Amino acid sequence: MLLFTGKGGVGKTSVAAATAVRAATAGARVLVTSTDPAHSLADAIDVPLGDRAEPVPMTGRVAGSLHAQQVDAQARLERHWRDVRDYLVALLSWSGLGEIAAEELVLLPGIDELFALIDLRDHLASGAYDLVVVDCAPTAETLRLLALPDALGWYVDRLAGPGRRMARALRPLARGAGLAALPLPDDAVFATVERVHRDLADVHALLQDPARAALRLVCNPERLSVAETERTATTLSLFGYGVDAVVVNRVLPDGVTDPYLARWKDRQAHHLRTIETAFAPTPVLRAPLLDDEVIGVPGLARLADALYADVEPDGLLPPVRPVTVAPTADGHVLRVALPFAGRDEVDLHRRGGDLHLKVAGVRRTVPLPGALRRDEVAGAALRDGWLEVRFRPVEAVAGGVEVAT
């Protein structure tokens, strides 16, 4: 699975669709889909799209096949979360909140798109497609989306089992106290939560497996876009997601010599050098600014020819695993890839079996492997874009940790 996110609006969508067209032409069975609420994928391919995967007509010699889909995130929400949503709405309504306001409050931002990822996992598991290409929402929404499985899993682990037992204990007490109308979650609600938890754990494992999934960042050769892309790479690494390529979109071709654009070309050349140096050894692909709009399969094929002139669309370097554990002479070292992060932006501390990280205002709880839970934190250092946390086999547990450079 290849997921595309970043800046560029429709340009990002065109890059994702062009990748799918290229892979299908080369012989793969490809599904290109979008979780972006902007619904730009149908415009880029120039065919009507709905919630079901439909074949896309291709011209010329095509060795594979291409299907496309615009995911209806609301429909996925109804399918996967209805029991929980209905219970929470009933509880808030019982407390005096209006039903419409309660409906709005119980929806976590991005949770509907998260359920769309469960369906994409099912597409891969079905064996019907060799490659699934996903046009994700812009950066901020995608980071929120990819952080949700981690956050929801943490809460469900701690609340689902105790919550079920507590609900059963409270039912007779509520009746005895004259609160029979108090909504308490039943077994169907907890079963839904646990099923969704398992599904999200599967999605999380899929997205963090560099052999099965990778993210590609799309940016423009502009200062603000490059800075945002660097921050995105840091956050993705923090949550364990690998980036296998950076696509720089709308690059002015060498053949453009108009004096009016000379300054733009110089600036773009500077930003391209910055991106290639900063992201090395991650491949940096260039998508040129074409002389016409990229609309429909022929236009996407033209963009793909320029973008993937020297590489296969799904044959880039495997993304680096952002979180690894390795043995050392006196214990273990946990390494977390944090490209572009500065020492002053990193804060971490150990609490029980979890390592709590805060990087540039973004928080993540990293559950420690069993081998490290019995050890204490011996120190931490930030070197060459990697946070290295050293553990030694002592029963005591460390508190705050100073990050050295």
Helices and strands as residue ranges (DSSP letters): E 2-6, H 10-26, E 29-34, H 41-45, E 54-55, E 65-70, H 73-94, H 99-105, H 111-126, E 131-135, H 139-176, H 187-207, E 214-219, H 223-238, E 243-251, G 259-261, H 262-279, E 284-288, H 296-307, E 323-328, E 331-337, G 343-345, E 346-351, E 354-359, E 362-367, H 370-373, E 376-383, E 386-392, E 400-401, E 403-404
